[in-house]
Amino acid sequence: MTITIGAFSTNALTAQPFGYEGDARDGLTARKWTVSGLLTKAQWTNLLSVYDTWRNSRITDQDTLLSGSIGSFVSFTGTGFGQSWSAVSCWFTAAPSATPAGVYLDATVELVDATQALQVLLREQEKQRQNSEALIPSFSTITLGTVTVTPLEPPDGYADSPQPQLSAGGRHYFTGPLGATATRRVRAHVSAADYATLRTWFEGQTTTTPASGVWYPVSFPTPSAEVIISGGAKSTRYTVEIELVFTR
């Protein structure tokens, strides 16, 4: 069997190198190669040079989750044991190590398929978010204009109820309108496109006098934003808060 890692090559392997790393139960695995073989001193020096070149580049890469890309890699090619791999972009997962074996060095180095490892990393992050959000109770859906949202907390409440006051004789009397106003404080996740639609809807609603018996926005849709991973890709998700009253 012959394997090539960047500019390094050997055919004196002492074990079958191929395997997987990760959680196979959820399919969160990536191909890996544990390459063990007898090397001459020249080959050992060459392998170290390949590793050092990758390491010096990799250490300056942007964080993988931030970039969403594999960054610096080495090319791995090999054949043997009924398998073949051609120009696989890899990361080192363990630096080269070696012990003397007569005139040779018994060396080992580990690599992982960088593309698959990145896919696993992104999917793990996405599943963590999904598992956390699965614990949020369901509060049905609310439609704001043409945007349908799922509230993250109970939205319904009341305002403008009669207020108690004390008379000089120590007895209660009430001021303010009779009959409380139904309100909704909606806090929900929306996409960037839906947030833009909500802004347009709010602007249109607040240029007219509302009819009786409608939900009318009384606060601007206030956003916060975060980057999430969905379907293996990064996207911006907004969390919007808006308050509405039911007109009478």
DAGICOR-V772019 format. One record per backbone hydrogen bond with DSSP energy under -1.0 kcal/mol. NH is the residue of the N-H (numbers start at 1). CO is the residue of the C=O. If there is no record, write none. Layout:
NH;CO / NH;CO
This chain:
3;10 / 4;77 / 5;8 / 6;75 / 8;5 / 10;3 / 14;36 / 19;32 / 21;30 / 23;28 / 27;24 / 28;23 / 29;27 / 30;21 / 32;19 / 33;111 / 34;17 / 35;109 / 37;107 / 38;12 / 39;105 / 44;40 / 45;41 / 46;42 / 47;43 / 48;44 / 49;45 / 50;46 / 51;47 / 52;48 / 53;49 / 54;50 / 55;51 / 56;52 / 57;53 / 58;54 / 59;55 / 60;57 / 61;58 / 67;63 / 68;64 / 74;90 / 76;88 / 77;4 / 78;85 / 79;2 / 80;83 / 83;80 / 85;78 / 88;76 / 90;74 / 91;112 / 93;110 / 94;110 / 97;108 / 99;106 / 101;104 / 104;101 / 105;39 / 106;99 / 107;37 / 107;105 / 108;97 / 109;35 / 110;94 / 111;33 / 112;91 / 113;31 / 114;89 / 117;113 / 118;114 / 119;115 / 120;116 / 121;117 / 122;118 / 123;119 / 124;120 / 125;121 / 126;122 / 127;123 / 128;124 / 129;125 / 130;126 / 131;127 / 132;128 / 133;129 / 134;130 / 135;132 / 136;133 / 142;149 / 144;147 / 147;144 / 149;142 / 152;187 / 157;183 / 159;181 / 163;175 / 165;173 / 167;171 / 170;167 / 173;165 / 175;163 / 181;159 / 183;157 / 184;244 / 185;155 / 186;242 / 188;240 / 190;238 / 195;191 / 196;192 / 197;193 / 198;194 / 199;195 / 200;196 / 201;197 / 202;198 / 203;199 / 204;200 / 205;201 / 206;202 / 207;204 / 208;205 / 213;247 / 216;245 / 218;243 / 222;241 / 224;239 / 226;237 / 228;235 / 230;233 / 233;230 / 235;228 / 237;226 / 238;190 / 239;224 / 240;188 / 241;222 / 242;186 / 244;184 / 245;216 / 246;182 / 247;214
